[in-house]
Amino acid sequence: MGSMWTLTLDTATPYLALGLFRGEEGVGRVVRLGRRHEEVLFGLLDEVLAEVGAEREAIGALVLGTGPGSYTGLRIALAAGLGIAFAQGARVHGVSSLLAAAWPFLAEGGPPLTPLFTARNRLYYGATYAKREGRPVEITPPRKLKAEELPHEGLLLDPPPDPRALYELLPFAQEGAEPLYL
């Protein structure tokens, strides 16, 4: 079982983030799509599988971005991910898409960061995180924010969820993937 790959997938934002990882090995892709995730997802998965030289059967676990995001956007990763997991008998885990977007920028012991996803009606989805002893620390949970409520520092505006971050956050993931609709 040591040869199994972990598929990471996030469709909560205008980006499709998809990766396949196994220890240090792996390939991640981030594609800005707007609203066409489902048209591109399986083709991109096949490309990435070919690149690492694996078959779909080699997927042993999935880490799905759970949002917050649009209802339609979140459904795509969850439906595709759960479909793949069911077909392959793979385990499914969920990680906040905001955390997966901030993780590459968080410095150990460094200042907290607030990733923001632009929502509708001049609102943002935001949460504030720090990194302590290699672990993510949620300082404020995901919520809807108006422009005037935003913190004045440490903002990351519309960063794409990072495919490798989803993999690195697996030890802190929840079992199963419960979407977060705010």
N, C-alpha and C positions, 0 to 999 in steps of 0.2 A: 504493500500500500504506500510505501515511501515514494513511489513514482507518480502519485496522483497530483493533479494540478488544481489550483484554486482559480475560479473565474470570478472577476470583479466586474460589476455592472452598475452604472448610475445613469438614469434618464430624468432626474428631477429638474434639470436646468436646460437651457438651450443647447447644452453640450451632451453628446453621447460619450461617456467614459467607459472603456472596456479594457480589461487586461486579463492575462493568464500568468500566474506566478507559481513558482515552486522553489522555496528557499531564496537564494540570490538570483536565480534564473528568472526570466520573465520578460514579457512585452506588454506595454500599456499604450493605448491609443486614446486621444481625446479629439473629437470631431465636432465642430460647431454646426448644428443642423437646424436650429429653430425648431420646427415641429415634425420632422420626418424621421424620428428615431426608428420606428418599426420597419421602415423600408430599408434601412441601412444595417440594422443590428446583426442579423444572421449572416449577411455577407462579410461583415467586419469580423465576426466571431470565426468564420471559416478561414479568413486571411490570417488571423492571429494564430489559430491552431496550426495552420500550415507553416507559419514562421517558426514556431517552437517545435514543430515535428510531432504533434500529438493529435489523437483522434478525440472526438467528443466523449467517448467512453472513459477517457483518462481524467475527466473532471470529477474530482472527489468532493469538492466543497464550493459553495458560492457565497460571495459577500455582496449584498445588494445595498445600494444607497437608498435610504428610507425617506429622503426628503428633509425638510419641507420642500414642496414644489407644487406644480399644477396637478390636479387630479389625473388628467390624461397622461401627463408625463410620468408620474409615479406608477401608474397602472402598467405602463409598457415594460419597465424593468422587472416589476413584480411578476407580471404574467409570463414574460419570456423566461425569467430566472426560475420561477417555480416549475414551468414546463420542462426546462432543461434538467432541473434537479430531479423531478419526478421520473423523467426518462432514464437518467443515469443513476438513480438511487443516491444522489449527492445530498450532503447536508447544506442547509441554508442559514445564513446569518445576516443580520442587518446592522448597518452603521449609519449615523446621521450624515446626510450629504454635506451639511455645513461643516461638520468636523473633518470629513474627507477632503474638503476644499481648503481648510485652514492648516491641516497637519503638516504639509511640506514647508510651511512658513513659520511654524512654531519652534522657537529655540528653547533648548533645555534651560529651565530656570529663567527664561526671558519674559518680556512683557506679554500680557494677554493680547489676543487678537480677536477681532469681531468680523467674521466673514458675513457678507450681505448678499442675498439673491434678490434682484429686483422682482417685485410682485406687481400686481395690477394696482391701479388707482393711486399711484405715487406712494405705495407702501413697499416695505422691504421685509424679507424674512432674515432674521439675524440671531446669532448666539455668540457668546464670548467664551473663549477657551484659552487655557495655558497648558504648558507641558512641564510636568514635575516628575523626576525620577523615571523618565521614559514613558510616563502615562499621560493620557489626556485628562485634563481637569475641566469640567464644565462649570464656568463661573456664573453665567446666566443661560438658562435653557432656550431652545429655539422659540421665537415668538415673532409676531408681526410688529413692525416699527414704522412710525411716520418719520419723514426726513428730519423733523425738528427734535425727535427723540434719540437720534443717533449719537453714540459717544464721539468725542472729538479726536480721538487718536486710535491707532491700531486697526483702522478699517481696511478690509479687503473687499472691493466692490466686484461682484459677479465673478469670483474665481471659479474655474471649473473644478468639480470634484476630481481628485487625483486617483487614477486606477491603482497605483502602487500603494498609496495611502490607505485605500480600502483594505488591501491585503495586510499592511502593517498593523492596522487597527483590529484585525481579526481576534487577537487575545481579549479585546475589550468589547467585542460585538455582542449583540443580543442573539439568542437562539431564535430562528425564524425571522421573518421580516415584516414588521408591522408598519405600514406607511404612516407618516405624520402629515396630516392635512391641517393646516392652521387657518 
